[in-house]
């Protein structure tokens, strides 16, 4: 049975069931994490929250609105580029600048995480293709993936994740595939040195699922889109486990470079 969808105010006020008590988390201050966002009101959601609980301040920049990107990450512990409605194939100056800037963390061996659009930007930087499905199919809502990556601190990668995209990336030359899917976008995650890309949205909150699926209701009629009530029900069921894995993954991501 589908759970009743709450109104917008309740959705925005409802914490995810996965939130751990702050008293149980580390509070030691560490180098900040550079966070790159693409919309005026975007947030780093659970990725940002977990990084703060792990002791990092967030240095949030929005190049689309004129924020500069640093020439070095000497003063940062790593960088995350999040998603957005634009394409990594767009000709906009800020898109090209972000793709080119990814050379900084790769050159300096600093942890880099690309989520959805951010992962596609990493793929473009590495010379790989970012593409749409010729038949117009999308991935929206919770969809299955097949992880091949080892567990993060003993916690296995999730096998169903939240998606919201109409483009995907091919596996770049020299990269290691970490997850695949039987979908128009078979490569779902990869690593390349100190960099990690995921096509899906592990950072998503209940409020975001509620807002995205309501504000973009017309998109849910596309092939490959999950209906709104199922998205909300699946989030309630799956998000706590995904966020536990995400916490462990972020710890490993900041560790020395993977082989």
C-alpha positions in Angstrom: 0.0 0.0 0.0 1.3 3.4 -0.9 1.9 5.8 2.0 -0.1 9.0 2.0 1.9 11.9 0.4 2.3 14.7 3.0 1.8 18.3 2.0 4.8 20.5 1.1 5.2 22.1 4.5 5.3 18.7 6.2 7.7 17.3 3.6 10.1 20.2 4.1 10.0 19.8 7.9 10.2 16.0 8.1 13.7 14.8 8.8 14.9 11.6 7.2 14.8 8.6 9.4 18.5 8.0 8.8 19.7 11.1 10.7 22.2 10.0 13.5 22.4 11.8 16.8 25.1 14.6 16.4 26.6 13.5 19.7 27.6 10.3 18.1 29.5 12.0 15.3 33.0 13.3 15.0 33.4 17.1 15.7 37.1 17.6 15.0 37.6 20.4 12.6 39.4 19.5 9.3 40.2 21.2 6.0 37.1 22.4 4.2 35.5 20.7 1.3 34.9 22.7 -1.9 31.2 22.3 -2.9 30.2 23.3 -6.4 26.4 23.9 -7.0 24.5 25.0 -10.1 21.2 26.6 -9.0 20.5 29.6 -6.8 18.8 27.6 -4.1 20.6 24.3 -4.4 22.0 22.6 -1.3 24.5 19.8 -0.8 21.8 17.9 1.1 23.0 14.7 2.9 26.5 14.8 1.4 27.0 18.2 2.9 25.4 17.3 6.2 27.6 14.2 6.6 30.8 16.0 5.6 30.0 18.6 8.3 29.4 15.9 10.9 32.8 14.4 9.9 34.4 17.7 10.8 34.6 19.6 7.5 33.4 23.2 6.8 31.8 23.5 3.4 33.2 26.1 1.0 30.2 26.5 -1.3 30.8 28.1 -4.7 28.4 28.6 -7.7 30.4 29.4 -10.8 27.2 29.8 -12.8 26.6 33.0 -10.7 30.2 34.3 -10.9 31.9 32.5 -8.0 35.6 31.8 -8.8 37.1 28.3 -8.5 40.5 28.0 -6.7 43.7 27.5 -8.7 44.8 24.8 -6.1 43.1 22.6 -3.5 46.0 23.0 -1.1 43.6 24.5 1.4 40.8 22.0 0.9 40.4 18.3 1.7 38.6 17.6 -1.5 35.9 18.8 -3.9 32.3 17.8 -4.9 30.5 18.9 -8.0 26.7 18.3 -7.7 24.0 18.0 -10.3 21.8 20.5 -12.1 19.4 20.8 -15.0 22.0 21.8 -17.5 24.1 19.4 -19.6 27.8 18.7 -19.6 27.6 19.2 -23.4 26.2 22.7 -23.1 28.4 25.5 -24.5 28.0 27.9 -21.5 31.3 29.3 -20.3 30.7 28.1 -16.7 30.1 24.5 -17.9 33.3 24.5 -19.8 35.2 26.2 -17.0 34.1 23.5 -14.5 35.0 20.7 -16.8 38.5 22.2 -17.3 38.9 22.9 -13.6 38.6 19.2 -12.8 42.3 19.0 -13.8 43.1 20.6 -10.4 42.0 17.8 -8.1 43.3 15.2 -10.6 46.7 16.8 -10.9 47.0 17.3 -7.1 45.7 13.9 -6.2 42.9 15.4 -4.1 39.6 13.6 -3.6 37.0 14.6 -6.2 33.4 13.5 -6.2 31.0 14.1 -9.2 27.3 13.5 -8.6 25.0 13.2 -11.7 26.0 16.3 -13.8 29.3 16.4 -11.8 30.0 12.9 -12.8 29.2 13.7 -16.4 31.6 16.6 -16.2 34.4 14.3 -15.0 33.6 11.9 -17.8 33.8 14.8 -20.3 37.1 15.9 -18.8 38.5 12.4 -19.3 37.5 12.4 -22.9 34.4 10.2 -22.6 30.9 10.7 -24.1 27.9 12.2 -22.4 24.8 11.2 -24.3 21.0 10.9 -24.4 19.1 7.8 -25.1 18.1 7.7 -28.8 14.6 6.5 -27.8 14.2 9.4 -25.4 14.1 7.2 -22.2 15.1 8.7 -18.9 15.9 7.5 -15.4 13.8 9.2 -12.7 13.0 7.7 -9.3 14.4 4.7 -7.6 16.0 2.2 -10.1 18.2 -0.9 -9.6 21.9 -0.9 -10.2 24.5 -3.7 -10.0 27.5 -2.6 -7.9 30.9 -4.2 -8.5 32.7 -2.0 -6.0 33.8 -3.5 -2.6 31.8 -2.5 0.5 32.6 0.8 2.1 33.8 0.1 5.7 31.8 -3.2 5.5 28.7 -1.6 4.2 27.7 -2.9 0.7 26.8 -0.4 -2.0 23.0 0.0 -2.4 21.4 -1.9 -5.3 18.5 0.6 -5.7 19.2 4.3 -5.9 17.5 7.6 -6.7 18.0 8.8 -10.3 17.0 12.0 -12.0 18.6 12.4 -15.4 18.1 12.1 -19.2 21.8 11.8 -20.0 24.5 9.4 -19.0 28.2 8.8 -19.4 30.4 6.1 -21.0 33.2 4.6 -18.9 36.3 6.7 -19.6 39.5 5.1 -20.7 41.6 4.0 -17.7 38.7 4.3 -15.3 37.4 1.5 -13.1 33.7 0.7 -13.4 32.0 0.5 -9.9 28.3 -0.1 -10.9 26.3 -0.8 -13.9 22.6 -1.1 -14.8 20.3 -2.7 -17.3 19.1 0.7 -18.6 19.8 3.2 -21.4 22.7 4.4 -19.2 24.7 1.2 -18.3 27.7 2.9 -16.6 26.4 4.1 -13.2 29.6 4.8 -11.3 33.4 4.8 -11.9 36.6 5.8 -10.2 39.7 7.4 -11.8 42.6 7.8 -9.4 41.4 10.1 -6.6 38.2 10.9 -8.4 34.8 9.2 -8.1 31.7 9.7 -10.2 28.1 8.5 -9.6 25.2 8.9 -12.0 22.7 8.7 -9.3 21.8 10.9 -6.3 22.9 9.4 -2.9 22.6 12.8 -1.3 18.8 13.1 -1.9 16.5 14.0 1.0 12.8 13.3 1.4 12.0 17.0 0.9 13.9 17.0 -2.4 12.1 14.0 -3.7 8.8 15.6 -2.7 9.7 18.9 -4.3 11.3 17.5 -7.5 8.5 15.0 -8.2 5.9 17.7 -7.6 7.4 20.6 -9.4 8.3 18.4 -12.4 5.2 16.3 -12.6 5.1 16.4 -16.4 8.5 14.6 -16.6 7.0 11.6 -14.8 5.1 10.7 -18.0 8.4 9.9 -19.8 9.5 6.4 -20.4 11.8 5.3 -17.5 10.2 7.6 -14.9 8.8 6.2 -11.6 5.5 7.6 -10.4 5.6 10.1 -7.5 3.9 8.0 -4.8 6.4 5.2 -5.5 9.3 7.5 -5.3 8.3 8.8 -1.9 7.5 5.3 -0.6 10.8 3.9 -1.9 12.7 6.8 -0.3 11.3 6.1 3.1 12.2 2.5 2.8 15.7 2.8 1.2 17.2 6.1 2.2 18.3 5.1 5.7 20.5 2.3 4.3 21.8 4.5 1.5 22.8 7.3 3.8 24.7 4.8 6.1 26.6 3.6 3.1 27.1 7.2 2.0 28.7 8.1 5.3 31.1 5.3 5.1 31.8 6.0 1.4 32.7 9.6 2.1 35.2 8.5 4.8 36.9 6.2 2.3 36.7 8.7 -0.5 38.8 11.1 1.6 41.4 8.4 2.4 44.6 7.9 0.4 44.1 7.3 -3.3 42.6 4.0 -4.3 44.7 1.6 -6.3 
